[in-house]
Amino acid sequence: MPRVFRLSLLVSLLAVVSSDATARGALPVAAPKPNILVILADDYGYGSAGCYGAEARLIQTPSLDRLAREGRKFTDGNTTSSVCSPTRYSLLTGRYCWRTSLKHEVLGTFSPLHIEPGRVTLASVAKKQGYHTAAVGKWHLGYGREQDVPKWRTDYTGELSPGPLDVGFDYHFSVPSNHGDLTGVYVENRYVYGLRSGRIPRGLTLPGPDRDSEDFQAAYRPEDLENAKEGARVLEVDAPRRKNTRVMKVLTDKASSWIEAQPKDEPFLLYFTPVAVHSPVTPDRDLQGSSAAGTYGDWIHELDRSVGRILETLDRTGRAENTLVLFTSDNGGVFKPNNPRLLQTAAFEAGLRINGALRGGKHDVWEGGFKVPFLARWPGRIPAGTSTGEPVSVVDILATVAEVLGEPLPPSHVGAEDSRSFLPLLLDQKGARGREDLIVHSANGTFAIRKGPWKWIEGVPFEEVADSARKSHPDQSRPQLYHTGEDPAETRDLSDQHPEVVSELRDLLRRYRDGGTSRQLPPSDVQPARNAPVTLPARSGPWAREESLQTIPSKPWLVSAGDWTPERHGFWASPASGSEKPASLHTPLDLRNGTLECLFNLNGAKRMALRFSAGEASFRLVISRTTATLTKNPSKDQPSAASEDLAEKRGLQLDKDQWYPLRLTFDGERLGVQINQARFEGAHPVFAQPKTGLDFLVFGASAGLRDFKVGP
């Protein structure tokens, strides 16, 4: 074959391969890797942008409208949760957060890092492809590694590790938790920004702002907090303090500066998370009064201006043409029209439909809590001015970026368990479809699943949610079915008319939940992964007492409250009907040093407590499905608030209807606790006292006991 012909054939084949790769969504062979910019707004509702129907007389969002005009608008973009931390975890890991220990609500300001180091993340995917990576803005995914000490909490006076730099990011600058959180500081990389005194390694100089910077203030005050209350306490830390009206400006400055500092011939990924439009509503002075929707409208203007500044930075540095920009929100907007004190309510009364025509908002299981603005721009790849009603979820951003970069995901049992690429839909390829189904999860842990236009709400809050919280939202705590295509406001429950749809969606939710992944459909007979009971090592020496508790125990056992019944190989308790008091079972003890063992079953109970009498004092071990806590009770002459937590173990994840072993080992002032495979220890003089009595207390529904043993 002549050399010229061979060369011509090779060029033709490369062109075909490149064309085929482009058609599948991958980059052409010689195409430079695109920069990735993910912007995640806070509490930004579906109807709060001009391109999503907000009236121009009320607010103007030229930067977001520009993204829609120059890119693609999704009218069915969804979060995974109606509150922030779970959605942020899902976006960065490609995994539904309810698969972790966080089953409801959000992480606290002092929570440990929630993303496990070593887990695949959006940042680690990019780093494997040679990207520079940064997380700038609100973090709210914790810092540090939790220890089994009483009331462990993140120490903001020392190194905040592990943190974002341990899950794939090269640079980090953040508001640690929420806008208006009680830290009142920023974090840069591994330390509080500008920390002046604390546990700082010798010779380490931490950067901080100029002394006369107008972006900071001398003190962070209770009135600066998100939930300002009389007597509220701000974290005491020696560092520059945030000024709420300048937080958006500071974060945008940092993000823009980081982009400008990146080498022009090397790609970057920026995860930018503005605090707007979360409460407290604090637009900068020059924007105050700019909106006919009031101060909340001004706050929306602040968010839009921030997005505009980032886009201008891309333009100015010549990066816009090769940058994929994704904009969305962590959950829907705050919508509580019956609360006149909220600035969101004032905006609603002025005519702004924060979440459009959708029902509910932040915290809720309704669509207003999950459906959010979702915009994408990638010049030359994403067709400008297009729109789609196909459903997508923020959990899919990781898989989509991975496909853009040509980085394979790990097996679904290893990571990115729930992430599905929507790149073909992003590029508007022929026949491209969005998600076939998706799972959403409310603040109180209620699941809902969508498939096509159908949405089924399971209506069961997480079992540890307080009864008062359940009662405050009774309309969300029952099963119900909606056709969101015909009834986007979720006004007509169609469960009775379509039991076959209910059955299909209930089973689909079960399979995805129990199967550990939704990247593919688990088999119909999948069983949930169980925290299997372990067999404790045999104890040397005889037991002083051994009682099976599989029949009604005789004296000295005494049922002092509730209903106790021998059944199912144990002694089962439930609080008396209509009573708020726990079920209670008492037995005297004669134990100083030694071991106490039993098997327990938290079938439907919220928690179980073992309360020990020790001379004039007492202490208790409280066990829930997720946490065990050792606490010294107040003395008789002390108020109930005088209780003292001595040790705590989190992350137990005890399953329903499983018999788990419990072993308590008393050794002087030390008490060792083993609950199944989990171990922890507490120390206090009260443990050395003779234990003269024990009460088993059961709170809520039913719990079982059996195989009680005590020995020296």
FENQUIRA-V317839 format. One record per pair of residues at least 6 apart in sequence whose C-alpha atoms are under 6 Angstrom apart, sorted by the first residue. I is the first residue (numbers start at 1). J is the second residue. Records with the same first field share a line. If there is no record, write none. Layout:
# FENQUIRA-V317839
I->J ; J
This chain:
# FENQUIRA-V317839
18->28 ; 29
22->28
25->424
26->404
34->322 ; 323
35->267 ; 268 ; 269 ; 323
36->269 ; 323 ; 324
37->269 ; 270 ; 325
38->271 ; 325 ; 326
39->272 ; 273 ; 327
40->273 ; 328 ; 329
41->273 ; 274 ; 329
42->275 ; 276 ; 277 ; 278 ; 329 ; 330
43->277 ; 278 ; 331 ; 332 ; 333
44->329 ; 332 ; 333
45->332 ; 333 ; 354 ; 355 ; 372
46->355 ; 356 ; 372 ; 373
47->53 ; 54 ; 353 ; 354 ; 355 ; 356
48->54 ; 354
49->61
50->61
51->65
58->291 ; 292 ; 293
59->291 ; 297
61->304
63->304 ; 308
69->385
70->384 ; 385
71->376 ; 377 ; 384 ; 385
72->375 ; 376 ; 385 ; 386 ; 387
73->375 ; 387
74->374 ; 387 ; 388
75->389
76->389 ; 391
77->371 ; 372 ; 374 ; 391 ; 392 ; 393
78->370 ; 371 ; 372 ; 393
79->331 ; 370 ; 393 ; 394
80->87 ; 440
81->87 ; 440 ; 441 ; 442
82->331 ; 362 ; 363 ; 369 ; 370 ; 442 ; 443
83->331 ; 363 ; 443
84->330
85->106 ; 140
86->97
87->330
90->96 ; 97 ; 395
91->394 ; 395
92->121 ; 122
93->121 ; 416
94->395 ; 398 ; 416 ; 418 ; 419
95->416 ; 417 ; 418
101->651
103->445
104->443 ; 444 ; 445
105->443
109->177
110->153 ; 154
111->142
112->142 ; 143 ; 144 ; 145 ; 146
113->141 ; 142 ; 143 ; 144
114->141 ; 142
117->166 ; 167
120->415
122->398
123->168 ; 169
124->168
131->267 ; 268
132->268
133->169 ; 170 ; 268 ; 269 ; 270
134->169 ; 170 ; 171 ; 172 ; 270
135->172 ; 271
136->172 ; 173 ; 174 ; 272
137->174 ; 251 ; 272 ; 273 ; 274
138->174 ; 175 ; 273 ; 275
139->174 ; 176 ; 177
140->176 ; 177
143->160 ; 163
144->160 ; 161 ; 162
148->648 ; 649
149->647
150->645 ; 646 ; 647 ; 648
157->198 ; 199
158->199
159->190 ; 191
160->190 ; 191
171->189
172->188 ; 189
173->187 ; 188
174->186 ; 187
175->186
179->275
180->225 ; 226
181->225
182->234 ; 235
183->235
184->220 ; 241 ; 242
185->241 ; 242
186->192 ; 193
187->193
193->208
194->206 ; 207 ; 208 ; 239
195->238 ; 239
196->238 ; 239
197->238
215->246
216->241 ; 242 ; 243
217->241 ; 243
219->241
220->241
222->228 ; 232
226->279 ; 280
245->282 ; 283 ; 284
256->310
276->303
283->298 ; 299
287->298
288->298
290->298
291->297 ; 298
293->347 ; 350
294->347
296->343 ; 344
314->320
321->379
323->378
324->377 ; 378
325->376 ; 377
326->375 ; 376
327->374 ; 375
328->373 ; 374
331->369 ; 370
332->361 ; 362 ; 368 ; 369 ; 370 ; 372
333->361 ; 362
334->361 ; 362
335->361
337->345
355->368
358->367 ; 368 ; 489
359->366 ; 367 ; 368 ; 489
360->366 ; 368
361->368 ; 369
362->369
363->442 ; 443
364->442
365->442
382->427
390->434
391->434 ; 435
392->434 ; 435
395->419
396->419 ; 420 ; 421
399->419 ; 420 ; 421
400->421 ; 422 ; 423
417->517
418->517 ; 518 ; 519
424->432
425->432
436->451
437->450 ; 451
438->449 ; 450
439->448 ; 449
440->448
441->447
444->461
445->461 ; 462
446->459 ; 460 ; 461
447->458
448->456 ; 457 ; 458
449->455 ; 456
453->483 ; 484 ; 485
454->482 ; 483
455->481 ; 482
456->480 ; 481
457->479 ; 480
458->479
459->476 ; 477 ; 478 ; 479
460->477
464->606
480->493 ; 495
481->493 ; 494 ; 495
482->490 ; 493 ; 494
511->522
512->518
514->527 ; 528
515->522
533->660 ; 676
534->676
543->710 ; 711
544->710 ; 711
545->709 ; 710
546->708 ; 709
547->707 ; 708
548->706 ; 707
549->570 ; 571 ; 706
550->566 ; 569 ; 570 ; 571
551->566
556->587
557->586 ; 587
558->585 ; 586
559->585
560->584 ; 585
561->583 ; 584
562->574 ; 575 ; 576 ; 583
563->573 ; 574 ; 576
564->572 ; 573
565->571 ; 572
570->704 ; 705 ; 706
571->704 ; 705
572->703 ; 704
573->702 ; 703
574->583 ; 701 ; 702
575->582 ; 583
582->697 ; 698 ; 699
583->697 ; 698
584->696 ; 697
585->695 ; 696
586->694 ; 695
587->693 ; 694
588->692 ; 693
589->691 ; 692 ; 693
590->692
591->690 ; 691
592->690 ; 691
593->666 ; 667
594->665 ; 666 ; 711 ; 712
595->664 ; 665 ; 710 ; 711
596->663 ; 664 ; 709 ; 710
597->662 ; 663 ; 708 ; 709
598->662 ; 707 ; 708
599->659 ; 660 ; 661 ; 662 ; 705 ; 706 ; 707
600->659 ; 660 ; 704 ; 705
601->657 ; 658 ; 659 ; 703 ; 704
602->656 ; 703
603->656 ; 657 ; 702 ; 703
604->701 ; 702
605->699 ; 700 ; 701 ; 702 ; 703
606->699 ; 700
607->623 ; 624 ; 699
608->622 ; 623 ; 697 ; 698
609->621 ; 622 ; 696 ; 697
610->620 ; 621 ; 695 ; 696
611->619 ; 620 ; 694 ; 695
612->618 ; 619 ; 620 ; 693 ; 694
613->691 ; 692 ; 693
614->689 ; 690 ; 691 ; 692
617->635
618->633
619->631 ; 632 ; 633
620->630 ; 631
621->629 ; 630
622->628 ; 629
625->653 ; 654
626->650 ; 651 ; 652 ; 653
627->649 ; 650 ; 652
628->648 ; 649
629->647 ; 648
630->646 ; 647
631->644 ; 645 ; 646
632->643 ; 644
633->643
634->642 ; 643
646->682
647->682
660->676
661->675 ; 676
662->674 ; 675
663->673 ; 674
664->672 ; 673
665->671 ; 672
668->688
669->683 ; 684 ; 685 ; 687 ; 688
670->682 ; 683
671->681 ; 682
672->681
673->679 ; 680 ; 681
